[in-house]
């Protein structure tokens, strides 16, 4: 009886969830099997054609490649820098409290504001990045970072890393608080060097939270839209057109609601795979 | 008795409430979508609307402003969801798509012959598709050639160039004398902006976007020459190579800070660059003329950048919406805000020509351009057409393909 009462209390929440998440999701799945055009007449059922078309389309493969490159590059760098900074701020440094506080700033900055700041810094005629590189002698003359297909994605990636490495650093710091101090001291007395101490004492404790941070960041990176939209809108030459940008363009600019929905479903499938990895990481943490 | 009196009072009070409630319901609310970028500013539109509401107490207007890049998608999304706006601002390149997909209401019968005759022809292309009108033009605009008078003087150039070849020759002198590193700056980012610059050169070279049967023709003749011109100007070092990441606002930044001698941009840049010291380091040095042509081909190149106001098919207050649109596009209102966006009315330019205005150079550039306005293709799938062409143009500009190969590939893909 009591459990039924609890269930009853959950009903309003479930109704809201079904209305705002469930129904649009079901509708998108249905749309992805039709040739519906936005603003036009309702489309007809065309089976798997949208999906077949997607895998055959160079634009989709290209977007997948751009998304993969962005994800591996940014998440990899964020994990390394975040871990390093987290370890550094755990040490007895002068001004440690202030630096820890400072760490929250890039993370707290809205993505759009961050993207606009970096766009100004990358400006090829007035930007601080060009000025800096020229003064230290790395470049002879100012160059366009966001207008060159070989550097645009890297430039956006750096802006993203600057903003999000601090999340990994904060999670590392939080994890480090539960490393027993006496264990570290005992290891030091036993003659273990800094690297051995890190590997045998520190890493096992922070590995689980780090894994979760890694999976969460990966899911975010696969969905990336806003930072690219503000900085290059997918250009130059589609070199920064991620999956989400492609979905937006197909569904809303070209009004191919059906095809756009199928691309969105493929993106969801990719994210689901990563959520599977996330659940495993959570389980691993429980075991630890 | 007292009870009766109280009941009567209660009934009267209730009826009064119902009556007022009824009156409140009778008030028409218009949802209107505008753009917060170039052209009429947000404060312009709010002031115009306040003026309208003063004389129309029975109407309420809810204003919404979005950046240009979102305008098209907002309109189609609202149509997709079957509700939304009563008045929308839209670009000259969309009427075909909006008409074919029944997104905008046909208002042909609401436009009288007098109005038809008094408005610039170029403005009408914004709203007409297959002889039917889908709104009222609100502004007419084109890109002009802006130049830095002081730099031309230093280089010993007496007159602004009349042809694109002259412009390149002038730019080479300016570069050689070390006046600026890159004399010309353009908006060649992968966006609609690059198509506007390309359209200007395509007209100057006598090219066509589409042939008479609607098949791509930009890969031949003038269309190909235009892209070759663009790519060569980068190779020659006269075009700012950073142009491939620039939109109009970036062009304004470079030109206004005195880092370019020539720039193409819309009307709004003139006031900001030439008269506003907060926005510009070249105040008083800005010259403006209609874009040059090509000797033996066309004396001018232009691009129709007009915008119109339409009523979405789903609107339930079409009469009220039209009344509001008529007010916003009336000659008096347009003349009042002419510094933000050129009016659609011929009479404005006739009057302006008679006066000695401080912006007479701009007026002359507008008059010359509006007589020759060239249109981008009026096809229902314009967004896709433009996206593919943007890609091809950037391929050539970034040296990833020759202009021929880039345009041929785009043309063959778009004809399928």
HADDOCK unambig.tbl for C-alpha pairs under 7 A between the chains (distance, minus, plus):
assign (segid A and resid 38 and name CA) (segid B and resid 76 and name CA) 6.70 0.50 0.50
assign (segid A and resid 38 and name CA) (segid B and resid 77 and name CA) 6.97 0.50 0.50
assign (segid A and resid 38 and name CA) (segid B and resid 80 and name CA) 5.24 0.50 0.50
assign (segid A and resid 39 and name CA) (segid B and resid 76 and name CA) 5.86 0.50 0.50
assign (segid A and resid 39 and name CA) (segid B and resid 79 and name CA) 5.08 0.50 0.50
assign (segid A and resid 39 and name CA) (segid B and resid 80 and name CA) 4.15 0.50 0.50
assign (segid A and resid 39 and name CA) (segid B and resid 101 and name CA) 6.49 0.50 0.50
assign (segid A and resid 39 and name CA) (segid B and resid 103 and name CA) 6.65 0.50 0.50
assign (segid A and resid 40 and name CA) (segid B and resid 101 and name CA) 5.37 0.50 0.50
assign (segid A and resid 124 and name CA) (segid B and resid 242 and name CA) 6.24 0.50 0.50
assign (segid A and resid 143 and name CA) (segid B and resid 242 and name CA) 6.98 0.50 0.50
assign (segid A and resid 144 and name CA) (segid B and resid 242 and name CA) 5.26 0.50 0.50
assign (segid A and resid 146 and name CA) (segid B and resid 245 and name CA) 6.18 0.50 0.50
assign (segid A and resid 147 and name CA) (segid B and resid 242 and name CA) 6.52 0.50 0.50
assign (segid A and resid 147 and name CA) (segid B and resid 244 and name CA) 5.20 0.50 0.50
assign (segid A and resid 147 and name CA) (segid B and resid 245 and name CA) 4.17 0.50 0.50
assign (segid A and resid 235 and name CA) (segid B and resid 190 and name CA) 5.41 0.50 0.50
assign (segid A and resid 236 and name CA) (segid B and resid 189 and name CA) 6.88 0.50 0.50
assign (segid A and resid 236 and name CA) (segid B and resid 190 and name CA) 5.70 0.50 0.50
assign (segid A and resid 237 and name CA) (segid B and resid 190 and name CA) 6.94 0.50 0.50
assign (segid A and resid 237 and name CA) (segid B and resid 391 and name CA) 5.68 0.50 0.50
assign (segid A and resid 237 and name CA) (segid B and resid 394 and name CA) 6.16 0.50 0.50
assign (segid A and resid 237 and name CA) (segid B and resid 395 and name CA) 6.65 0.50 0.50
assign (segid A and resid 252 and name CA) (segid B and resid 73 and name CA) 5.44 0.50 0.50
assign (segid A and resid 252 and name CA) (segid B and resid 77 and name CA) 6.95 0.50 0.50
assign (segid A and resid 253 and name CA) (segid B and resid 73 and name CA) 5.71 0.50 0.50
assign (segid A and resid 253 and name CA) (segid B and resid 383 and name CA) 6.58 0.50 0.50
assign (segid A and resid 254 and name CA) (segid B and resid 383 and name CA) 6.15 0.50 0.50
assign (segid A and resid 254 and name CA) (segid B and resid 384 and name CA) 6.17 0.50 0.50
